Amino acid sequence: MTTITETGIQSLPSAHSVDETAVRLQELFKAKGITLFALVDHSGEAEKVGMHMPNTKLLIFGNPRAGTPLMLVAPSSAIDLPLKILVAQDTAGRVSVSFNDPAWLQRRHGFPPELIQNVAAVRVLAEQAAS
């Protein structure tokens, strides 16, 4: 089951731990020729300053061949690109995979609807990693 909030964030449950889901995403990126620009370990960084938060990782990824056309027609889209997937565990131990809904990104930045396909892979990647 997926959830889309008014903020455009789509979330779905993962059948795997945060770390396993993140590894699955990285494997998918590699197999599909997608660049992983950064993996931000929010919970790991919190630990470094003596704070605790459930396991939370943000993967920042993309493909300039897909993102550049969006930024050319809608420069503001650069604030949301490269794409991001958040893998997080809640306090009850459930793991979710969250990302910006592609249609919401299109509405937010006003790029032509036919360019939604350039960011639609985020949903497929999230679904594959979570299942």
Backbone torsions as a table, in degrees:
resi	resn	phi	psi	omega
1	MET	NA	133.7	177.8
2	THR	-109.5	154.9	179.3
3	THR	-127.5	133.2	173.6
4	ILE	-120.2	124.9	179.8
5	THR	-94.1	172.0	176.7
6	GLU	-61.6	-20.0	-180.0
7	THR	-81.9	-3.4	179.5
8	GLY	87.6	6.0	-179.8
9	ILE	-86.2	127.3	177.1
10	GLN	-107.2	133.7	-178.7
11	SER	-130.1	146.5	174.3
12	LEU	-143.6	152.0	-179.1
13	PRO	-73.6	148.3	174.7
14	SER	-106.0	142.0	176.7
15	ALA	-84.4	4.7	-173.4
16	HIS	-128.3	167.4	174.5
17	SER	-67.3	167.8	176.6
18	VAL	-58.7	-48.9	-177.2
19	ASP	-63.1	-43.1	-179.7
20	GLU	-66.2	-40.9	178.3
21	THR	-62.8	-42.1	178.8
22	ALA	-63.4	-40.7	177.4
23	VAL	-64.3	-43.4	178.6
24	ARG	-59.3	-42.0	177.6
25	LEU	-62.2	-45.8	-179.8
26	GLN	-60.8	-38.8	177.2
27	GLU	-65.1	-40.1	176.7
28	LEU	-64.0	-43.2	178.1
29	PHE	-57.4	-48.2	-178.0
30	LYS	-61.4	-45.0	-178.5
31	ALA	-64.4	-29.5	-176.1
32	LYS	-102.0	6.4	178.4
33	GLY	70.1	29.7	179.5
34	ILE	-97.4	136.8	-178.8
35	THR	-84.1	127.9	170.3
36	LEU	-89.9	109.4	-178.2
37	PHE	-79.9	-35.3	-179.5
38	ALA	-163.4	151.1	170.2
39	LEU	-124.1	113.2	-178.0
40	VAL	-98.8	118.0	179.3
41	ASP	-95.6	85.6	-176.2
42	HIS	-59.8	-44.5	-178.6
43	SER	-68.4	-35.9	176.7
44	GLY	-64.7	-40.4	178.1
45	GLU	-68.1	-37.1	177.2
46	ALA	-62.0	-42.2	178.8
47	GLU	-58.4	-37.7	-178.3
48	LYS	-62.5	-23.7	179.2
49	VAL	-109.1	19.5	174.6
50	GLY	78.3	18.9	179.1
51	MET	-113.4	155.0	179.6
52	HIS	-119.4	135.8	170.8
53	MET	-143.8	152.9	177.7
54	PRO	-57.0	154.8	-178.4
55	ASN	-52.3	122.4	-175.4
56	THR	-144.6	123.2	179.9
57	LYS	-132.4	140.6	177.7
58	LEU	-116.4	123.3	177.6
59	LEU	-104.5	126.7	-178.7
60	ILE	-112.4	121.3	-169.2
61	PHE	-150.6	165.9	175.4
62	GLY	171.2	-170.7	-179.9
63	ASN	-144.1	115.8	-178.7
64	PRO	-55.2	-28.0	179.2
65	ARG	-65.1	-29.7	178.9
66	ALA	-91.8	-39.8	-175.0
67	GLY	-78.8	-35.4	-176.0
68	THR	-58.8	-45.1	178.8
69	PRO	-58.5	-34.5	177.5
70	LEU	-65.8	-44.8	-178.1
71	MET	-69.0	-28.0	177.7
72	LEU	-69.8	-41.1	-178.5
73	VAL	-87.5	-23.9	-179.6
74	ALA	-141.2	82.6	-175.9
75	PRO	-53.1	-29.7	-179.9
76	SER	-65.0	-19.7	179.7
77	SER	-63.8	-17.7	178.5
78	ALA	-61.9	-21.4	178.2
79	ILE	-71.4	-24.4	179.6
80	ASP	-105.2	0.0	178.5
81	LEU	-116.8	146.7	0.5
82	PRO	-63.0	166.8	179.5
83	LEU	-66.5	159.7	-179.1
84	LYS	-137.3	144.1	169.6
85	ILE	-128.0	127.4	177.6
86	LEU	-100.4	126.1	176.0
87	VAL	-114.4	117.7	-172.9
88	ALA	-141.7	145.8	174.7
89	GLN	-102.5	135.4	177.6
90	ASP	-89.6	178.8	-175.9
91	THR	-67.3	-17.2	176.8
92	ALA	-89.6	-1.1	178.1
93	GLY	92.8	-0.3	178.7
94	ARG	-78.9	141.4	180.0
95	VAL	-107.0	134.0	177.0
96	SER	-126.6	157.2	177.7
97	VAL	-120.2	122.3	-175.4
98	SER	-127.0	149.4	-179.0
99	PHE	-159.7	164.0	175.9
100	ASN	-75.9	129.2	178.8
101	ASP	-64.1	127.9	-178.2
102	PRO	-55.5	-41.0	179.8
103	ALA	-66.5	-34.9	176.9
104	TRP	-65.5	-41.4	177.3
105	LEU	-59.9	-41.3	179.7
106	GLN	-62.9	-44.5	179.1
107	ARG	-65.9	-41.3	-177.7
108	ARG	-61.9	-41.4	-173.3
109	HIS	-104.8	-11.2	175.7
110	GLY	71.7	23.2	175.3
111	PHE	-76.1	158.3	-177.0
112	PRO	-57.9	139.8	-178.5
113	PRO	-54.3	-31.2	-179.4
114	GLU	-66.7	-14.7	178.1
115	LEU	-88.8	-3.2	175.8
116	ILE	-55.8	-34.8	-179.9
117	GLN	-57.0	-24.2	-179.4
118	ASN	-70.3	-20.6	179.2
119	VAL	-118.8	-1.9	-176.6
120	ALA	-66.1	-21.2	-179.7
121	ALA	-61.5	-23.2	-178.9
122	VAL	-57.7	-41.0	-179.7
123	ARG	-66.4	-45.3	-179.1
124	VAL	-62.3	-44.9	179.6
125	LEU	-62.1	-44.3	179.3
126	ALA	-62.2	-44.8	179.9
127	GLU	-62.5	-44.6	-178.9
128	GLN	-65.7	-39.7	-179.2
129	ALA	-70.5	-32.3	-175.6
130	ALA	-81.3	-23.5	-174.3
131	SER	-85.3	NA	NA
